[in-house]
Amino acid sequence: MAPDGTADARINLFFRIGPVASRRPRTWRRYAFSLAVWLDFLEAYGPRWDEAAPEDFDAFKHWRITDDRNMGRVRPTSFDTDRAGLNTFYTWASQRYGVANPVPTRSVEPAPQEWSGPGPRRDPARPAGSPRRQVKWLLRTAFEQWRDVGLRGYDFDGHRLEGWRGFNEDRDAAFVDGLYGTGLRLAEWASVLDVELPTGDAAGRFPKAWLAAACIKGGRAGRNYRIPRSVLKGIAAYMGPLEGSRAQAIERARRRGRYDRLRGWTLVTGHSRQGRSLYLLTETGRTPVPLDVLDPDERRWLFRRTEDGLEPLALWLGNDGLPKQAPGWEKTFQRANERIRQQWAAAHGTDGQDCPLWARPHMARHSFALKWFTILSAVWNQQVEGFTDSERRDLREQLGDVWFQLATLLGHSSPEVTKDWYLEPFTGLQLDYILSLLDGEEQAAVDALLHKAAADSGRVLQAASVSAFAVGGGAER
C-alpha cells in the first residue's frame, strides 16, 4: 500500500501469479522488502514505479550505498539482493504490462581494447563487493575461538567469565559446530528434525544424513550430506534428557501450557526411516507423508505425544520451547559478534571496532567448502600422479575432478556454480594454510583417504585404465 492508503493491484499480483508465487514465505518477505524500499524511494524522488528509468535506478543505487545523507546505507551485498529482486519484478511487469525495466542488467560485450577476460563483462548494475567477492572463511582455531568467546562465555585468554550463566550454551555451540561441519545453509540446518539425524549405531567418522528437498534452496530433490561424529556428540549433549537445554525448554513450555494453547499443529504418530516419511494423524486417519515435501514452515507444527506431554520434532528449539527459525539464528550470530567486540574492547582498551574476529553464518559454509577443496585436491593429486599436464587436463574435462565432487558436497546444481563462487579465492591459497582448517578428526580422515587412494591406484594400472577412458571416450576402449 502507498502512503496515501491506496494499493496498486499490479504490484500485489506479482506475489500471486508472478515468478515468486511458488517460492517460500521467506523469499516473499525479501522481495517485498526490496520492493518497499524502492517504492518509498520513488515516492520521494518523483517518478511512478511504472515510469522509472535507468537513471532513476542509478540514483537509487547511489542513495542506497553511497549518499552520506542516507543514515541507513547498506553494504553492496545487500543492495545486490535488492537489484536482483527488482530485476525479477520488472522482467515480469514488462511481459505482462509492457512496463520498461529500469534495472540495467544486460551484459555488455566489451570492446577488444577494453577487456581481455572471457565472455561478457559483469552486470553493470551489480556493485563492486557483491556476493561473488564475499567468500570469507574461518580457520579452525579462529572458528573455535569465535564460538567459545561469543557463545560459551570465555575471554580471549581462554578463561570462563565470572558470572557467565551459559543459558542455551550447549544448543548454540552444537548448532554452529554443525554449520561448520556439514556445510549446510543456515535455513537448511535450522529445519532439521530429530528423526532425520543418524542413529547412534551409524558407522564412520562422518555418518550420512538426508536433507529434505523442501528445505533446500531451490531444491527439486533431496540429497545426502555428512555429519561429523564430533557434531553428533554435541547434539547428543544438547538433547540429553537430564541436563540438555532442549529438554529443559520443552519442560518449561509444558509447565506454562504453551503447547496446549497452540492451534494448527499436527500430531506425528510414527516415522519410517527407510521410507523417509512421517505418519501424520489427519482427518482420514494415519497418513504417510514424505519428509521431502515438508518445508521449514510446516515442520514447525509437527509434534509427537509422549508420556510427559507434547514434544516438537524440530531439533533446534528456542527458549519458549518452540522451533527456532533461521532469522533467530542470525540474531544469535549478531549477539555473539557483539559479545566478542566487548571482550576485545575490555582486553585492549579500545571501542572494539578494531576487533578482527567476527562471523556470519554463511562463512561456515565457505570454510566447509575450502576444507573439502583441500581434501579432494590432495586425493586427486595422489590419483593422477605420473600423468602429464595435458593428460591431467583431459581427465579434469571428462571426469569432473575436484569441482564436480565439491559441488555434490555443497548441493550445487552443477560444478560451474561452485567454480563461479569459489574458484578465484580458493586456488590462490597455499596448501599449508588450508590444512590448518582441519581438526584432529578431519586430519585422520584425510590421511585415511590418501592411504586408500594410493592403495587403490596401483600407479601404473590405475593410470592405464583411466588414460584409456580419457583417450577413447567410452566403454569400447
C-alpha positions in Angstrom: 0.0 0.0 0.0 1.2 3.5 -0.8 1.5 6.2 1.9 -1.9 7.6 0.8 -3.6 4.3 1.6 -4.1 3.2 -2.0 -2.9 -0.2 -3.4 -1.6 -1.0 -6.8 -3.2 -4.3 -7.8 -0.5 -4.9 -10.4 2.3 -5.0 -7.8 0.3 -7.2 -5.5 -0.5 -9.6 -8.4 3.3 -10.2 -8.7 3.1 -12.2 -5.4 0.1 -14.2 -6.6 1.0 -15.2 -10.1 4.5 -13.9 -10.6 7.7 -16.0 -10.6 7.9 -15.8 -6.7 4.4 -17.1 -6.2 5.6 -20.7 -5.7 8.5 -19.7 -3.5 8.7 -19.9 0.3 7.4 -17.2 2.7 11.0 -16.1 3.5 11.5 -15.3 -0.2 8.3 -13.4 -0.4 9.4 -11.3 2.6 12.7 -10.5 0.9 11.1 -9.5 -2.4 8.5 -7.4 -0.5 11.2 -5.6 1.4 13.2 -4.8 -1.7 10.1 -3.5 -3.5 9.0 -1.4 -0.5 12.4 0.3 -0.2 12.3 1.1 -4.0 8.8 2.4 -3.9 9.5 4.5 -0.9 12.5 6.0 -2.7 10.4 6.7 -5.8 7.7 8.3 -3.6 10.2 10.9 -2.5 12.3 11.0 -5.7 9.4 11.7 -8.2 8.5 9.1 -10.9 6.0 6.3 -10.5 7.2 2.8 -10.5 5.9 2.1 -14.0 7.6 5.2 -15.4 11.0 4.8 -13.7 14.1 5.0 -16.0 17.6 3.6 -15.7 18.8 7.0 -14.3 16.3 6.7 -11.5 17.7 3.3 -10.6 21.2 4.7 -10.7 20.1 7.4 -8.2 18.6 4.7 -6.1 21.8 2.8 -6.1 23.8 5.9 -5.1 21.4 6.7 -2.3 21.3 3.1 -1.0 25.1 2.6 -0.9 26.9 5.9 -1.1 24.9 9.0 -0.3 26.1 10.4 3.1 22.6 12.0 3.6 21.2 8.5 4.0 21.8 7.2 7.5 20.6 3.8 6.6 23.2 3.0 3.9 23.8 -0.7 3.2 26.6 -2.9 2.0 27.0 -3.8 -1.7 25.9 -7.3 -0.9 22.5 -6.1 0.5 22.0 -3.8 -2.5 22.8 -6.7 -4.9 19.9 -8.6 -3.4 17.6 -5.6 -4.0 18.9 -5.3 -7.5 18.1 -9.0 -8.3 14.7 -8.7 -6.8 13.8 -5.6 -8.7 15.0 -7.1 -11.9 12.8 -10.1 -11.4 9.8 -7.9 -10.7 10.3 -5.6 -13.7 11.0 -8.5 -16.0 7.6 -9.9 -15.1 5.9 -6.5 -15.2 7.4 -5.8 -18.7 6.0 -9.0 -20.1 2.5 -8.5 -18.5 2.0 -4.8 -18.7 4.6 -3.5 -21.1 6.5 -1.6 -18.4 10.1 -0.7 -19.2 12.7 -2.3 -16.9 14.9 0.4 -15.4 17.4 -2.1 -14.0 20.3 -2.3 -16.4 21.0 -6.0 -16.3 22.2 -6.9 -19.8 25.8 -7.9 -20.0 27.8 -5.6 -22.1 30.0 -7.1 -24.8 33.4 -5.4 -24.3 35.5 -3.8 -27.0 38.7 -5.7 -27.6 40.9 -2.9 -26.2 38.8 -2.6 -23.0 38.5 -6.2 -21.8 40.7 -9.3 -22.1 38.7 -11.7 -19.9 36.5 -14.5 -21.2 32.9 -13.6 -22.2 30.9 -10.5 -21.4 31.6 -8.1 -18.7 29.9 -8.3 -15.3 26.4 -6.9 -14.9 26.7 -3.1 -14.9 24.2 -2.7 -12.1 26.0 -5.1 -9.8 28.1 -3.1 -7.3 31.7 -3.9 -6.6 31.8 -6.1 -3.5 28.7 -8.0 -4.3 28.4 -11.7 -3.4 30.9 -13.2 -5.8 33.7 -11.2 -3.9 32.3 -12.1 -0.5 33.8 -15.6 0.0 35.2 -15.4 3.6 36.2 -18.3 5.8 37.5 -19.1 9.3 40.4 -21.2 10.2 39.5 -24.0 12.7 41.3 -22.2 15.5 39.6 -18.9 14.7 36.2 -20.5 14.5 36.6 -22.3 17.9 37.7 -19.0 19.5 34.7 -17.2 18.0 32.4 -19.9 19.3 34.0 -20.0 22.8 34.2 -16.3 23.3 30.9 -15.4 21.6 28.7 -18.3 22.7 30.4 -20.1 25.6 31.4 -17.3 27.9 35.2 -17.3 27.6 37.6 -14.4 27.3 40.4 -14.2 24.8 42.8 -15.9 27.2 40.6 -19.0 27.4 39.2 -18.4 30.8 35.5 -18.5 31.8 34.0 -15.2 32.5 32.8 -14.7 36.1 29.1 -14.8 36.4 28.5 -16.5 33.0 25.2 -18.3 33.0 25.6 -20.4 29.9 21.9 -20.3 29.1 21.5 -22.5 25.9 25.2 -22.7 25.5 25.1 -26.4 24.5 22.4 -25.6 21.8 24.2 -22.7 20.3 27.6 -24.4 20.3 26.1 -27.6 18.7 24.3 -25.5 16.1 27.4 -23.6 14.9 29.6 -26.7 15.0 27.0 -28.3 12.8 27.1 -25.4 10.3 30.9 -25.6 10.2 30.9 -29.4 9.9 28.1 -30.1 7.4 28.4 -27.1 5.1 24.6 -26.7 5.1 23.0 -23.3 4.7 21.5 -21.7 7.8 17.9 -22.3 6.8 18.7 -25.9 5.9 20.4 -26.8 9.2 17.7 -24.9 11.2 15.0 -27.0 9.6 16.3 -30.5 10.6 14.0 -32.8 12.6 15.3 -35.0 15.3 14.2 -38.1 13.4 16.4 -37.1 10.5 19.6 -37.4 12.5 21.8 -40.6 12.0 21.1 -43.3 14.6 23.6 -43.9 17.4 24.9 -47.1 15.7 25.7 -45.3 12.4 29.2 -46.2 11.4 32.2 -44.0 10.4 33.6 -40.6 11.3 31.0 -38.8 9.1 27.6 -40.6 9.3 25.2 -40.0 6.4 22.0 -38.0 6.8 19.3 -36.9 4.4 18.4 -33.3 3.6 14.7 -33.0 2.5 14.0 -31.4 -0.9 11.6 -28.9 0.5 14.3 -27.5 2.8 16.9 -27.0 0.1 17.3 -23.6 -1.6 15.6 -24.2 -4.9 15.8 -27.9 -4.3 13.8 -30.3 -6.5 15.2 -33.4 -4.9 16.6 -34.2 -1.5 20.3 -35.1 -1.0 22.7 -36.8 1.3 25.1 -34.9 3.5 27.5 -35.9 6.2 27.6 -35.0 9.9 30.9 -35.3 11.7 30.9 -37.6 14.7 32.0 -34.7 16.9 29.0 -32.7 15.9 26.7 -35.6 16.8 28.2 -35.7 20.2 27.5 -32.0 20.8 23.9 -32.6 19.6 23.5 -35.6 21.9 24.6 -33.4 24.9 22.1 -30.7 23.8 19.3 -33.3 23.6 20.3 -35.0 26.9 17.1 -35.8 29.0 18.6 -34.5 32.2 21.0 -31.6 31.6 20.4 -30.8 27.9 18.8 -27.4 27.3 16.4 -28.9 24.7 14.6 -31.0 27.4 14.6 -28.0 29.7 13.0 -25.8 27.1 10.3 -28.4 26.4 9.6 -28.8 30.1 9.2 -25.0 30.6 6.8 -24.9 27.7 4.7 -27.7 29.2 4.6 -26.1 32.6 3.4 -22.9 31.1 0.8 -24.6 28.9 2.3 -23.2 25.8 1.8 -26.3 23.7 -1.8 -26.7 24.9 -2.6 -23.2 23.5 -1.2 -23.9 20.1 -3.5 -24.0 17.1 -2.9 -25.8 13.8 -0.3 -28.2 15.0 -0.1 -31.8 13.5 0.3 -35.0 15.5 3.0 -37.4 14.3 2.3 -41.0 15.2 5.3 -42.7 13.6 8.3 -42.5 11.4 9.7 -44.7 8.7 13.5 -44.2 8.4 13.9 -46.4 5.4 11.0 -44.8 3.5 11.9 -41.3 4.7 8.4 -40.5 5.7 6.3 -39.5 8.8 2.9 -40.8 9.7 0.6 -37.9 10.4 -2.8 -38.0 12.1 -5.2 -36.4 9.7 -9.0 -36.4 9.1 -8.7 -39.5 7.1 -6.6 -41.3 9.7 -2.9 -42.3 9.9 -1.4 -40.8 6.7 2.2 -41.3 5.5 3.8 -38.1 4.3 7.3 -38.0 2.7 9.8 -35.9 4.6 10.9 -34.4 1.3 7.6 -32.4 0.9 7.6 -30.9 4.4 9.1 -27.4 4.2 10.5 -25.5 7.2 7.3 -23.7 8.0 5.3 -27.0 8.1 7.9 -28.6 10.2 7.4 -26.1 13.0 4.0 -27.5 13.7 5.0 -31.2 13.9 4.5 -32.7 17.4 4.6 -36.1 19.0 2.8 -37.2 22.1 4.9 -38.7 24.9 4.1 -39.8 28.4 5.0 -36.4 29.7 3.0 -34.5 27.0 3.6 -32.9 23.6 7.0 -32.5 22.2 8.2 -30.8 18.9 10.0 -32.9 16.3 12.2 -29.9 15.4 15.7 -30.3 16.6 16.5 -26.7 17.4 14.2 -25.1 19.9 14.0 -21.5 21.3 13.7 -20.5 24.9 9.9 -20.8 24.6 10.2 -24.5 23.6 9.1 -23.8 20.0 11.2 -24.3 16.9 13.8 -21.6 16.4 13.6 -20.3 12.9 16.5 -19.2 10.7 16.2 -15.4 11.4 16.6 -16.2 15.1 19.9 -17.8 14.4 21.0 -14.6 12.5 20.4 -12.8 15.8 22.5 -15.4 17.7 25.4 -14.6 15.4 24.9 -10.9 15.9 24.9 -11.2 19.6 28.0 -13.4 19.6 29.8 -10.8 17.4 28.8 -8.0 19.8 30.0 -10.0 22.9 33.3 -10.6 21.1 33.7 -6.9 20.4 33.0 -6.1 24.1 35.6 -8.6 25.2 38.1 -7.3 22.7 37.5 -3.7 23.9 37.9 -4.7 27.5 41.2 -6.5 26.8 42.7 -3.9 24.5 41.3 -0.6 25.8 39.6 0.3 22.6 36.0 0.7 21.5 36.1 -2.8 19.9 35.7 -1.6 16.4 39.1 -2.9 15.6 38.2 -6.4 16.6 39.4 -8.8 13.9 37.3 -11.8 15.0 33.7 -12.0 13.7 31.5 -14.4 11.8 28.4 -14.6 9.6 26.5 -17.9 9.2 27.5 -18.4 5.6 31.2 -18.2 6.4 30.8 -21.6 8.0 29.7 -23.0 4.6 32.6 -21.2 2.8 35.0 -22.8 5.4 33.5 -26.2 4.8 34.0 -25.7 1.0 37.6 -24.7 1.4 38.3 -27.6 3.7 36.9 -30.2 1.3 38.5 -28.5 -1.6 41.8 -29.2 0.1 40.9 -32.8 0.9 39.6 -33.6 -2.6 42.6 -31.8 -4.2 45.0 -33.9 -2.2 43.2 -37.2 -3.2 43.0 -36.1 -6.8 46.8 -35.3 -6.9 47.5 -38.7 -5.4 45.4 -40.5 -8.1 46.9 -38.6 -11.1 50.5 -38.8 -10.0 52.6 -39.6 -13.1 50.3 -38.1 -15.7 51.4 -35.3 -17.9 49.8 -31.9 -17.6 47.9 -32.5 -20.9 46.6 -35.8 -19.6 45.5 -34.2 -16.3 43.6 -31.5 -18.2 41.8 -34.2 -20.2 40.9 -36.1 -17.1 39.5 -32.9 -15.5 37.4 -32.2 -18.5 36.0 -35.7 -18.7 35.8 -36.8 -15.1 34.9 -33.6 -13.4 37.8 -33.7 -10.9 37.6 -31.7 -7.6 34.8 -29.3 -8.6 32.3 -31.9 -9.5 32.8 -33.7 -6.2 32.8 -30.4 -4.3 29.5 -29.4 -6.0 28.0 -32.7 -4.8 29.1 -32.0 -1.2 27.6 -28.4 -1.3 24.4 -29.4 -3.1 25.1 -27.1 -6.0 23.2 -27.8 -9.3 26.4 -28.0 -11.3 30.2 -27.7 -10.9 30.0 -24.4 -12.8 28.0 -22.9 -9.9 30.7 -24.0 -7.5 33.5 -22.6 -9.6 31.7 -19.3 -10.1 31.7 -18.7 -6.3 34.9 -20.4 -5.1 37.5 -20.8 -7.9 39.2 -17.4 -7.7 39.5 -17.1 -3.9 40.4 -20.7 -3.3 43.0 -21.5 -5.9 45.4 -18.8 -4.8 45.8 -20.2 -1.3 48.7 -22.3 0.0 48.1 -25.9 1.0 49.6 -25.5 4.5 47.3 -22.6 5.2 44.2 -24.5 4.1 45.3 -27.6 6.1 45.2 -25.5 9.2 41.4 -25.6 8.9 41.3 -29.3 9.8 41.0 -30.6 13.3 42.4 -33.9 14.5 39.4 -36.0 13.4 39.4 -34.4 10.0 43.1 -34.8 9.6 42.8 -38.5 10.3 40.1 -38.7 7.6 42.4 -37.0 5.1 45.2 -39.4 5.9 42.9 -42.4 5.5 41.7 -41.1 2.2 45.2 -40.5 0.9 46.2 -44.0 2.0 43.2 -45.5 0.3 43.8 -43.6 -2.9 47.4 -44.7 -3.0 46.5 -48.3 -2.3 43.8 -48.4 -4.9 45.7 -46.7 -7.6 48.5 -49.2 -8.1 50.1 -46.3 -10.0 50.5 -47.9 -13.5 47.4 -50.0 -13.5 45.2 -47.1 -12.5 46.9 -44.7 -14.9 46.4 -47.1 -17.8 42.8 -47.7 -17.0 41.9 -44.0 -16.6 44.1 -42.9 -19.5 42.4 -45.4 -21.9 39.0 -44.0 -20.8 40.2 -40.4 -21.3 41.6 -41.1 -24.8 38.9 -43.4 -26.1 35.9 -41.7 -24.7 33.8 -44.6 -23.6 33.5 -48.3 -22.7 34.6 -49.7 -26.0 38.1 -48.5 -25.4 
